[in-house]
């Protein structure tokens, strides 16, 4: 099945690529074009800093799209903190993922056998052909809702062990993850980008230059907003013009008197978005049910579609469709 190398850079000694490395790079670009070519819309979720709820937003938007009837996938591109599987209730590491890959490949073979009446020799040849065709493929894990998920968490043997890689190893692994994920036809792919403006988020933006939307997540906090401003500038330098802003943790609604309390200060996300000349897509409250959702092995959008936050996510998705996709 897939060769899960961890991208130690393509260059040989002195920065020169060998013919073999050049061929591997070309083949990867072909896989990248083929796999991403089947996806209608791509949404990259970013933040200037960690801790603003970026992954929560990405997971809930993906589940909301899936619930609205769109074939959706989510790619967790965060190497050091791959939290998306946990948020979606997926408990799978390397050994389980390898078994999942075998089962996915077996299902493809059985489907092919069912279509044709083959001799034993022809069956063996078909298996060999399919092995060659899918030898680099990573089959995303499918949740009960039908959402397809791919994460670096599936390629490691323990969540406790930190991944200590240098830049080229990280960028190589991210590019491989994007190129080799075999999504099939999708309406939407949501990419949860690592925070900041470093190698990893830059690699995602370079690998998916035709993103339909880059969604910035911030909080009502001057430091968070300053960091988002840097992210916006980076995205604009990449010639991606479709940028939206969500202000997360904007307020807390008192359960006793229903008063809106601005714990992190009065939000000014709309004004901030206008100053940056990007689209404001609204705010999200702080809710205990949202932070508790991963403990119940799902997102709030799946657990309670009637919840205020779930409704806000549906409104945000409708605004995204209207502002950027229609």
KATA-V876655 format. One record per backbone hydrogen bond with DSSP energy under -0.5 kcal/mol. NH is the residue of the N-H (numbers start at 1). CO is the residue of the C=O. Records with the same first field share a line. If there is no record, write none. Layout:
NH->CO, CO
//
This chain:
2->137
4->2
5->3
9->168
12->16
15->12
16->13
22->18
23->19
24->20
25->21
26->22
27->23
28->24
29->25
30->26
31->27
32->28
33->29
34->30
35->31
36->32
37->33
38->35
39->36
40->38, 186
41->187
43->189
44->213
45->43, 191
46->44, 215
57->53
58->54
59->55
60->56
61->57
62->58
63->59
64->60
65->61
66->62
67->63
68->64
69->66
70->65
72->70
73->188
74->148
75->190
76->74, 150
77->75, 192
79->77
83->81
87->83
88->84
89->86
90->85
91->89
92->90
94->156
97->93
98->94
99->95
100->96
101->97
102->98
103->99
104->100
105->101
106->102
107->103
108->104
109->105
110->106
111->107
112->108
113->109
114->110
115->111
116->112, 113
118->116
123->119
124->120
125->121
126->122
127->123
128->124
129->125
130->126
131->127
132->128
133->129
134->130
135->132
137->134
138->180
139->137
140->138
141->149
143->141, 147
146->143
148->72
149->141
150->74
152->76
154->151
155->152
156->153
161->158
162->160
164->162
165->163
169->166
170->166
171->167
172->7, 168
173->169
174->170
175->171
176->172
177->173
178->174
179->175
180->176
181->177
182->138, 180
183->181
186->38
187->71
188->71
189->41
190->73
191->43, 189
192->75, 190
193->45, 191
196->47
202->198
203->199
204->200
205->201
206->202
207->203
208->204
209->206
211->208
212->42
213->42
214->242
215->44, 213
216->214, 244
217->46
218->246
220->248
221->219
225->221
226->222
227->223
228->224
229->225
230->226
231->227
232->228
233->229
234->230
235->231
236->232
237->233
238->234, 235
239->236
240->235
241->239
243->241
244->214
245->279
246->216
247->282
248->218, 246
250->284
252->261
254->252, 259
258->254
261->252, 259
262->260
263->261
265->262
272->268
273->269
274->270
275->271
276->272
277->273, 274
278->273
279->243
281->245, 279
284->247
286->251
287->285
290->287
291->287
292->288
293->289, 290
295->292
296->292, 293
297->294
298->293
302->299
303->299
304->300
307->304
311->307
312->308
313->309
314->310
315->311
316->312
317->313
318->314
319->315
320->316
321->317
322->318
323->319
324->320
325->320, 321
326->321
//
